[in-house]
Amino acid sequence: MLLILVGLILLSVGGLAVAVWVQMRDASRREVVERALGTNAGTQVRRTIRKGVKNEDPDSLRSKMLRKAPTVWSGNQSIKSRLIQAGYDNPAAPMAYSLMRVVALFAFPLAALFVIPKGSFFQVVVGLVAAVIVGLLLPPFILLRLVSRRQDNIRRSLPDCLDLLVVCVEAGISLDAAILRVGRDMIYVHPALASEMLIVSRKSNAGMTREEALRGLWDRTGVEEVRTLVASLVQSE
């Protein structure tokens, strides 16, 4: 009965985590559908720039979960920074990640109880300890791998980005307009870096100084080459 109760709790927590994850990915799916239906580029760029400006419904499921979530789940700055560098900048991302860590911490030992042979007590204890360690370390490891993969994609995208920036500036376009143009033109080829460029453009349009917006590009990516590029742009300005 105890195992059944634990299993039901884990299923409930897992379902909650899946619901939050689906909510996080819903916006990106809508954008993909709109592109497939032939939404014109100008409308798409304006919608991308304005994304996040409108107020969220306080009665929505995500808003209620964010209000009731423990602060250590939704307010951990180090986890937020890593999730942003991995490409998950949704406000519900830290809570979903924390829920997944809790599910993994209980799911692996529970699965080990059914898999480990009951030959000796020492073997069962060693197997449970190993399962707890795996459940504790696996989510951070996966997150670090996602961060590393996204940083590699951004690093490979930088040469194309620099070429387009140089062409736009030499053609007489301002730097702000060039950043917007590069983000719009690279959205299908290098979506990770293009989305970050659009965020820089959105911050500049919202009143943030160009230096702060560019330095935020380095904070959101963590790529050393981006830091060098940002330093060069700030110094040249």
Backbone bond lengths (Angstrom), bond angles and torsions (degrees), N, CA, C in turn:
res aa  C-N    CA-C-N  psi(-1)  N-CA   C-N-CA  omega(-1)  CA-C   N-CA-C  phi
1 M - - - 1.468 - - 1.528 112.28 -
2 L 1.349 115.90 -37.43 1.455 119.46 178.48 1.519 111.21 -64.07
3 L 1.332 116.58 -42.76 1.461 120.25 179.12 1.531 110.66 -64.46
4 I 1.332 116.59 -38.84 1.461 119.54 178.25 1.520 110.74 -64.11
5 L 1.343 116.52 -41.31 1.461 120.44 178.98 1.518 111.07 -63.83
6 V 1.343 116.77 -44.56 1.467 120.47 178.21 1.522 110.78 -62.44
7 G 1.343 115.83 -39.94 1.456 119.27 178.47 1.516 112.65 -62.94
8 L 1.331 116.84 -40.75 1.461 119.99 177.95 1.528 111.64 -64.77
9 I 1.344 116.80 -39.95 1.465 120.24 178.10 1.521 110.49 -63.04
10 L 1.339 115.90 -43.40 1.464 119.45 179.78 1.521 111.15 -64.61
11 L 1.331 116.95 -38.58 1.462 119.33 178.00 1.524 111.00 -64.83
12 S 1.330 117.04 -38.48 1.463 120.15 178.82 1.519 111.28 -65.26
13 V 1.346 115.89 -46.11 1.464 119.66 179.46 1.526 110.55 -64.65
14 G 1.328 116.62 -39.90 1.460 119.80 178.34 1.512 112.16 -63.90
15 G 1.343 117.18 -40.64 1.460 119.97 176.79 1.511 112.51 -63.47
16 L 1.342 115.90 -37.82 1.460 120.05 177.51 1.524 110.90 -64.72
17 A 1.341 116.35 -42.56 1.460 120.11 178.85 1.519 111.26 -63.52
18 V 1.329 116.94 -40.20 1.463 120.34 178.54 1.525 110.48 -64.56
19 A 1.345 117.04 -39.89 1.468 120.08 179.07 1.521 111.48 -62.36
20 V 1.330 116.45 -42.30 1.465 119.86 178.23 1.519 110.32 -65.11
21 W 1.322 116.83 -41.40 1.474 120.90 -179.20 1.526 110.45 -63.66
22 V 1.327 117.60 -41.70 1.461 121.00 178.00 1.520 110.89 -62.29
23 Q 1.333 116.41 -40.74 1.461 120.00 178.29 1.519 111.17 -62.90
24 M 1.357 117.24 -37.05 1.459 121.25 -179.91 1.521 111.30 -66.38
25 R 1.327 117.06 -38.24 1.458 120.53 -175.06 1.523 112.96 -87.15
26 D 1.329 117.65 -6.06 1.457 120.44 -174.54 1.522 112.15 -63.87
27 A 1.329 116.27 -41.44 1.467 119.52 -177.85 1.524 111.45 -62.55
28 S 1.342 117.07 -44.19 1.462 119.41 -178.79 1.522 110.69 -66.70
29 R 1.326 118.01 -34.27 1.463 119.94 177.76 1.523 110.98 -65.55
30 R 1.336 116.82 -40.16 1.464 119.40 179.08 1.525 110.69 -61.59
31 E 1.337 117.13 -39.40 1.458 119.83 179.52 1.522 111.06 -65.23
32 V 1.339 117.16 -38.89 1.464 120.45 178.43 1.524 110.56 -63.51
33 V 1.327 116.78 -42.38 1.469 120.28 179.15 1.518 110.97 -63.49
34 E 1.335 116.89 -41.92 1.461 119.93 -179.96 1.526 111.14 -63.68
35 R 1.341 116.51 -39.80 1.472 119.06 177.26 1.532 110.42 -64.22
36 A 1.345 116.31 -39.88 1.462 119.59 -179.41 1.520 111.94 -67.22
37 L 1.343 117.05 -29.59 1.456 120.69 179.28 1.515 113.21 -82.53
38 G 1.361 116.49 -3.80 1.453 119.19 175.21 1.503 114.71 94.93
39 T 1.340 117.75 27.10 1.461 119.53 177.08 1.519 109.18 -61.55
40 N 1.339 117.57 133.77 1.452 119.98 -175.77 1.513 110.42 -68.86
41 A 1.326 115.67 153.42 1.467 121.35 -171.84 1.516 112.16 -63.78
42 G 1.339 118.40 -38.70 1.450 120.34 -178.33 1.514 112.18 -61.54
43 T 1.338 116.03 -45.43 1.458 119.90 178.48 1.517 110.86 -64.13
44 Q 1.328 116.48 -39.69 1.464 120.33 -179.36 1.519 110.68 -64.01
45 V 1.312 117.99 -42.86 1.465 120.44 -179.14 1.521 110.54 -66.78
46 R 1.328 117.14 -43.10 1.466 119.08 179.03 1.516 111.27 -62.33
47 R 1.341 117.08 -39.05 1.455 119.99 178.24 1.524 110.68 -66.27
48 T 1.338 117.09 -38.37 1.460 120.40 178.90 1.516 111.23 -66.23
49 I 1.336 116.84 -38.93 1.462 119.94 179.90 1.520 110.89 -67.00
50 R 1.327 116.56 -38.43 1.462 119.80 -176.97 1.516 112.08 -82.36
51 K 1.338 119.15 -7.38 1.452 121.34 -174.13 1.528 110.46 -60.00
52 G 1.302 116.72 132.05 1.444 121.71 179.89 1.505 113.89 93.74
53 V 1.341 118.10 -6.31 1.458 120.34 -178.80 1.513 111.25 -80.22
54 K 1.331 117.15 -40.57 1.462 118.67 -175.48 1.523 110.24 -71.09
55 N 1.320 115.52 148.10 1.449 121.57 -178.26 1.521 110.09 -73.69
56 E 1.328 114.97 141.74 1.451 120.18 -179.88 1.519 109.59 -83.79
57 D 1.331 116.24 148.07 1.452 121.36 179.83 1.523 109.66 -63.77
58 P 1.339 118.70 121.24 1.469 119.85 -178.87 1.513 113.62 -66.56
59 D 1.355 117.75 -17.28 1.457 120.89 -179.85 1.525 112.79 -94.17
60 S 1.343 117.04 2.62 1.459 119.38 179.63 1.521 110.46 -71.75
61 L 1.331 115.16 160.22 1.459 120.35 -178.23 1.513 111.60 -61.18
62 R 1.343 116.89 -41.36 1.457 119.69 -178.24 1.525 111.52 -65.67
63 S 1.341 117.33 -40.04 1.461 120.13 179.40 1.521 111.12 -64.17
64 K 1.333 117.02 -42.22 1.459 119.66 179.04 1.523 111.41 -64.63
65 M 1.326 116.53 -40.69 1.465 119.70 -179.73 1.522 110.91 -66.81
66 L 1.342 116.90 -38.32 1.459 119.60 179.40 1.527 111.27 -66.42
67 R 1.331 117.16 -35.79 1.465 119.82 179.51 1.517 111.90 -70.48
68 K 1.337 117.26 -34.40 1.459 120.92 -176.00 1.524 113.13 -92.03
69 A 1.307 117.70 -10.12 1.466 120.48 -178.13 1.526 110.39 -70.29
70 P 1.352 117.59 145.83 1.470 119.76 175.31 1.519 111.30 -60.38
71 T 1.325 115.64 147.27 1.467 120.16 -178.22 1.514 111.55 -61.68
72 V 1.333 117.11 -34.24 1.464 119.57 -179.44 1.524 110.81 -65.53
73 W 1.356 118.08 -21.28 1.459 121.38 177.54 1.515 111.46 -84.40
74 S 1.324 116.66 -49.81 1.464 120.27 -171.87 1.520 113.89 -94.89
75 G 1.344 119.29 -9.70 1.455 121.21 -175.38 1.509 115.30 -118.25
76 N 1.317 117.98 9.35 1.460 121.26 -179.88 1.525 109.00 -74.31
77 Q 1.339 116.12 112.36 1.468 120.33 -174.37 1.526 112.35 -68.67
78 S 1.331 117.79 -36.49 1.468 119.33 -179.50 1.523 110.92 -66.07
79 I 1.335 116.68 -40.65 1.464 119.70 177.43 1.523 110.38 -66.85
80 K 1.340 117.12 -40.93 1.458 120.27 177.32 1.523 111.34 -58.91
81 S 1.343 115.92 -44.12 1.458 119.68 -178.58 1.529 111.32 -62.98
82 R 1.329 117.03 -43.53 1.464 119.52 179.73 1.524 111.44 -66.72
83 L 1.327 116.89 -39.51 1.457 119.43 178.95 1.526 111.21 -65.43
84 I 1.332 117.06 -39.10 1.466 120.37 177.35 1.519 109.85 -64.00
85 Q 1.334 117.14 -42.23 1.458 119.62 178.37 1.524 111.62 -66.31
86 A 1.333 116.90 -24.76 1.461 120.12 176.05 1.517 112.20 -84.07
87 G 1.352 117.31 -6.53 1.455 120.67 178.01 1.508 115.15 102.11
88 Y 1.342 117.61 5.71 1.459 121.35 -178.65 1.529 108.33 -110.68
89 D 1.328 116.05 89.31 1.461 121.02 -177.86 1.517 112.58 -102.90
90 N 1.326 117.02 13.29 1.455 120.83 176.63 1.529 110.21 -67.02
91 P 1.347 119.48 141.34 1.463 120.11 179.38 1.521 113.83 -58.51
92 A 1.329 117.77 -25.66 1.461 120.82 -179.46 1.521 112.98 -86.29
93 A 1.330 118.06 -3.82 1.460 120.17 -176.57 1.527 113.25 -61.98
94 P 1.353 121.03 -45.95 1.474 119.35 178.71 1.522 113.06 -59.55
95 M 1.344 117.24 -38.91 1.451 119.85 179.67 1.524 111.19 -67.36
96 A 1.335 117.26 -42.12 1.464 120.54 178.53 1.524 110.71 -63.30
97 Y 1.329 116.74 -40.87 1.457 120.36 179.08 1.530 110.70 -64.71
98 S 1.327 117.50 -41.69 1.467 120.56 179.31 1.518 111.00 -65.59
99 L 1.332 116.90 -39.47 1.461 120.02 176.64 1.526 111.35 -62.13
100 M 1.321 115.93 -41.03 1.465 119.08 178.45 1.521 111.52 -64.46
101 R 1.326 117.30 -36.19 1.463 120.03 177.56 1.526 110.82 -65.32
102 V 1.340 116.81 -40.11 1.464 120.24 178.30 1.523 110.54 -65.58
103 V 1.333 116.54 -43.23 1.462 120.22 178.82 1.524 110.52 -62.17
104 A 1.331 117.70 -44.43 1.465 120.63 -179.97 1.530 111.52 -64.70
105 L 1.340 116.69 -36.72 1.460 120.36 -178.12 1.521 111.77 -65.28
106 F 1.338 117.66 -31.97 1.457 120.72 179.43 1.521 112.69 -95.85
107 A 1.334 117.08 -29.51 1.466 119.84 -174.71 1.531 111.82 -72.00
108 F 1.319 117.89 -40.88 1.459 119.89 -178.27 1.532 112.45 -65.54
109 P 1.343 120.46 -46.94 1.470 118.56 175.61 1.524 112.70 -62.71
110 L 1.337 117.31 -36.70 1.460 119.41 178.60 1.519 111.26 -64.52
111 A 1.335 116.07 -41.75 1.464 119.16 176.80 1.525 111.03 -66.44
112 A 1.346 116.31 -34.92 1.467 119.40 179.83 1.528 111.80 -64.73
113 L 1.339 117.23 -31.61 1.459 119.86 179.05 1.520 111.69 -62.36
114 F 1.316 117.56 -31.94 1.463 120.81 -179.49 1.525 112.51 -88.18
115 V 1.336 117.22 -19.33 1.464 120.56 -175.21 1.531 111.86 -96.61
116 I 1.333 116.72 -39.65 1.464 120.13 -175.29 1.524 109.78 -67.27
117 P 1.326 117.21 131.67 1.473 119.66 175.08 1.528 110.67 -63.66
118 K 1.318 115.98 143.38 1.463 120.67 -177.95 1.523 111.50 -90.97
119 G 1.323 116.82 34.87 1.459 119.73 -177.36 1.520 113.36 -68.16
120 S 1.314 116.83 -47.20 1.466 120.62 -177.63 1.523 109.79 -138.26
121 F 1.330 114.61 151.91 1.464 120.30 -179.96 1.525 111.27 -65.39
122 F 1.323 117.07 -38.61 1.464 121.15 -179.95 1.528 110.73 -62.55
123 Q 1.323 117.14 -40.85 1.467 120.91 179.51 1.527 110.90 -64.46
124 V 1.324 116.49 -39.88 1.459 119.92 179.03 1.529 110.86 -65.76
125 V 1.341 116.99 -41.96 1.463 120.59 -179.74 1.517 110.76 -64.88
126 V 1.329 117.35 -44.56 1.461 120.73 179.46 1.526 110.74 -62.77
127 G 1.326 117.10 -41.44 1.456 120.18 178.85 1.520 112.44 -64.42
128 L 1.345 117.52 -40.35 1.464 120.76 178.81 1.529 111.35 -66.81
129 V 1.345 116.12 -41.41 1.466 119.42 178.14 1.527 110.58 -62.75
130 A 1.330 116.43 -42.42 1.467 119.76 178.37 1.519 111.03 -64.06
131 A 1.333 117.87 -39.63 1.457 120.92 178.70 1.524 111.41 -65.10
132 V 1.335 117.21 -39.90 1.465 120.42 177.71 1.520 110.73 -63.47
133 I 1.331 116.82 -42.69 1.466 120.44 179.35 1.528 110.81 -62.94
134 V 1.338 116.09 -43.49 1.466 119.56 178.87 1.526 110.51 -63.45
135 G 1.329 117.64 -45.09 1.455 120.43 179.08 1.518 113.33 -64.16
136 L 1.341 116.40 -28.50 1.457 120.26 -179.96 1.517 112.30 -79.87
137 L 1.330 117.24 -35.90 1.466 121.28 -172.76 1.527 114.18 -98.29
138 L 1.323 117.79 -18.88 1.467 119.38 -175.23 1.530 113.05 -65.91
139 P 1.351 121.01 -48.48 1.480 119.00 179.60 1.530 113.89 -59.15
140 P 1.360 120.70 -45.65 1.469 118.31 176.09 1.521 113.15 -61.19
141 F 1.333 116.78 -36.14 1.466 119.65 178.66 1.523 110.82 -64.51
142 I 1.339 116.74 -44.12 1.462 119.94 178.41 1.521 110.86 -62.74
143 L 1.352 116.78 -40.47 1.460 119.83 178.96 1.524 111.07 -63.26
144 L 1.331 117.58 -42.26 1.460 120.30 178.01 1.530 111.14 -63.31
145 R 1.318 116.98 -37.38 1.462 119.66 177.57 1.531 111.13 -65.86
146 L 1.332 117.35 -39.43 1.464 120.31 177.40 1.526 111.35 -64.72
147 V 1.345 116.07 -40.79 1.466 119.92 177.21 1.522 110.35 -62.41
148 S 1.333 116.39 -45.54 1.465 120.40 -178.91 1.535 111.26 -63.22
149 R 1.330 116.90 -41.11 1.468 119.15 -179.15 1.526 111.18 -66.54
150 R 1.342 116.93 -41.55 1.460 119.14 179.26 1.526 111.07 -67.20
151 Q 1.326 117.52 -38.40 1.458 119.96 177.45 1.516 111.19 -64.19
152 D 1.327 117.58 -37.48 1.467 119.98 176.17 1.529 110.88 -64.28
153 N 1.329 116.75 -40.89 1.468 119.48 178.27 1.523 111.19 -63.16
154 I 1.338 116.83 -42.43 1.466 120.07 178.56 1.521 110.26 -65.94
155 R 1.317 117.50 -39.74 1.466 120.71 179.82 1.527 111.06 -62.70
156 R 1.342 116.77 -39.07 1.470 119.47 177.87 1.518 112.04 -72.98
157 S 1.335 117.40 -21.25 1.461 120.54 -179.09 1.523 113.05 -83.64
158 L 1.326 117.87 -17.31 1.461 120.91 -174.00 1.530 114.09 -59.98
159 P 1.335 120.67 -42.81 1.481 118.45 179.84 1.527 113.29 -57.88
160 D 1.335 117.62 -45.34 1.467 120.02 177.44 1.523 111.09 -62.54
161 C 1.339 116.04 -39.64 1.462 119.75 179.88 1.522 111.06 -63.24
162 L 1.319 116.83 -44.19 1.465 120.67 -179.86 1.527 111.16 -64.90
163 D 1.324 116.72 -41.09 1.465 119.69 178.55 1.528 111.12 -59.91
164 L 1.332 116.46 -45.94 1.462 119.43 -179.68 1.525 111.68 -67.25
165 L 1.330 117.11 -38.01 1.466 119.75 177.73 1.529 110.95 -61.83
166 V 1.323 116.43 -44.12 1.468 120.41 -179.85 1.525 110.51 -63.51
167 V 1.329 116.80 -43.92 1.463 120.21 -180.00 1.527 110.51 -62.11
168 C 1.332 117.03 -43.48 1.470 120.29 -178.26 1.528 111.10 -66.15
169 V 1.331 117.23 -43.97 1.466 120.22 -178.04 1.524 110.57 -68.15
170 E 1.328 117.15 -40.16 1.458 119.75 178.26 1.525 111.95 -66.70
171 A 1.333 116.97 -24.30 1.465 120.40 177.73 1.520 112.17 -80.25
172 G 1.339 117.35 -2.45 1.455 120.71 176.77 1.513 114.79 100.48
173 I 1.337 118.19 6.17 1.463 121.12 179.70 1.526 108.80 -82.70
174 S 1.313 116.94 143.50 1.463 120.66 177.00 1.522 109.93 -67.25
175 L 1.331 115.30 162.94 1.458 119.64 -177.24 1.520 111.30 -64.57
176 D 1.334 117.40 -40.03 1.465 119.90 179.26 1.528 110.88 -62.49
177 A 1.333 116.27 -44.64 1.467 119.75 178.49 1.527 111.07 -67.24
178 A 1.335 116.81 -34.36 1.464 119.85 178.43 1.523 110.97 -66.39
179 I 1.336 117.08 -40.36 1.463 120.23 178.08 1.526 110.65 -62.55
180 L 1.334 116.26 -43.36 1.463 119.92 177.43 1.522 111.17 -63.13
181 R 1.319 117.08 -42.33 1.466 120.66 -179.22 1.524 111.13 -65.17
182 V 1.321 116.80 -42.58 1.469 120.20 178.85 1.523 110.57 -63.35
183 G 1.348 116.95 -44.47 1.459 119.38 178.33 1.515 112.67 -61.02
184 R 1.343 116.53 -38.00 1.464 120.03 -179.63 1.525 111.54 -71.07
185 D 1.333 117.15 -41.48 1.465 119.80 -175.55 1.525 112.93 -76.52
186 M 1.342 117.56 -24.06 1.468 120.36 -176.38 1.519 113.38 -98.79
187 I 1.344 118.01 4.74 1.451 120.83 -171.56 1.524 112.21 -63.52
188 Y 1.338 118.46 -29.60 1.463 121.18 -178.89 1.524 112.24 -93.39
189 V 1.331 117.81 -23.62 1.465 121.31 -177.70 1.525 110.95 -91.35
190 H 1.328 116.57 -48.34 1.465 122.01 179.85 1.535 108.24 -128.08
191 P 1.325 117.42 76.52 1.470 119.37 -172.75 1.521 114.04 -63.68
192 A 1.337 118.49 -31.99 1.470 119.99 -176.84 1.525 110.92 -64.91
193 L 1.332 116.94 -53.36 1.461 120.22 -179.19 1.525 111.16 -70.33
194 A 1.334 117.39 -35.60 1.462 119.84 179.40 1.527 111.32 -62.79
195 S 1.311 117.29 -41.02 1.466 119.38 178.88 1.522 111.02 -65.06
196 E 1.320 117.31 -36.42 1.466 119.89 177.65 1.525 111.04 -68.23
197 M 1.322 117.43 -37.13 1.466 120.05 176.77 1.529 110.71 -64.99
198 L 1.331 117.25 -38.87 1.459 120.26 177.94 1.522 111.28 -66.73
199 I 1.339 116.84 -33.64 1.462 120.07 176.40 1.527 110.08 -66.18
200 V 1.337 117.45 -40.39 1.466 120.65 176.14 1.524 110.07 -60.26
201 S 1.336 116.66 -44.10 1.458 120.40 178.98 1.529 111.03 -63.76
202 R 1.321 116.87 -40.72 1.465 120.49 179.86 1.524 110.91 -64.61
203 K 1.327 117.74 -41.07 1.460 120.56 178.69 1.528 111.08 -65.00
204 S 1.324 116.67 -39.85 1.464 119.49 178.44 1.516 111.14 -64.55
205 N 1.329 116.87 -41.55 1.462 120.48 178.22 1.519 111.97 -66.44
206 A 1.334 116.46 -26.64 1.461 120.10 -179.66 1.522 112.81 -80.63
207 G 1.341 117.96 -5.25 1.458 121.02 176.99 1.512 114.92 112.89
208 M 1.321 118.92 -6.17 1.456 120.66 177.61 1.522 109.65 -71.58
209 T 1.319 116.35 144.53 1.459 119.45 178.68 1.520 110.12 -65.18
210 R 1.328 114.58 154.06 1.462 118.50 -178.29 1.521 111.52 -63.02
211 E 1.329 117.80 -36.68 1.464 120.41 179.27 1.524 111.23 -63.09
212 E 1.321 117.80 -44.12 1.459 120.45 179.47 1.520 111.07 -65.98
213 A 1.337 116.51 -40.11 1.464 119.57 179.30 1.523 111.14 -64.62
214 L 1.328 117.21 -40.27 1.461 120.17 179.50 1.528 111.63 -69.94
215 R 1.312 117.16 -38.81 1.466 119.18 177.40 1.535 110.54 -66.70
216 G 1.326 116.83 -31.08 1.456 119.20 174.43 1.523 112.26 -64.56
217 L 1.336 116.61 -28.45 1.464 120.22 176.12 1.518 110.95 -61.74
218 W 1.323 116.91 -39.76 1.463 121.21 177.43 1.524 110.63 -69.14
219 D 1.321 117.54 -40.94 1.467 120.39 -179.57 1.523 111.63 -64.47
220 R 1.326 116.89 -35.24 1.464 120.56 -176.41 1.522 112.59 -79.39
221 T 1.318 117.63 -22.93 1.460 120.21 -176.93 1.527 112.62 -104.68
222 G 1.335 117.44 -40.02 1.456 120.08 -177.24 1.514 114.06 72.91
223 V 1.324 117.55 14.86 1.467 121.73 -179.38 1.524 108.74 -90.09
224 E 1.317 116.75 128.37 1.456 121.34 -175.98 1.520 111.53 -63.54
225 E 1.331 116.94 -37.38 1.460 119.88 179.03 1.530 111.09 -64.91
226 V 1.314 117.72 -33.66 1.463 120.92 176.52 1.521 110.33 -67.24
227 R 1.331 116.92 -37.98 1.472 119.89 177.38 1.518 110.57 -62.07
228 T 1.330 117.48 -41.56 1.464 120.89 177.45 1.527 111.12 -64.09
229 L 1.330 116.64 -42.75 1.465 120.47 178.47 1.524 110.91 -62.81
230 V 1.333 116.80 -44.42 1.471 120.53 -179.83 1.522 110.64 -63.42
231 A 1.333 116.72 -42.81 1.468 120.20 178.64 1.525 111.32 -61.28
232 S 1.340 116.37 -39.18 1.473 119.83 178.88 1.528 111.42 -66.91
233 L 1.337 116.59 -42.67 1.466 119.60 179.19 1.522 111.50 -64.83
234 V 1.332 116.94 -42.29 1.462 119.69 -179.51 1.528 110.08 -65.88
235 Q 1.328 116.80 -42.81 1.460 120.16 -179.22 1.529 111.24 -65.87
236 S 1.328 117.82 -42.15 1.456 120.18 179.63 1.516 111.84 -66.26
237 E 1.322 117.11 -33.01 1.464 119.24 177.60 1.524 111.28 -68.92
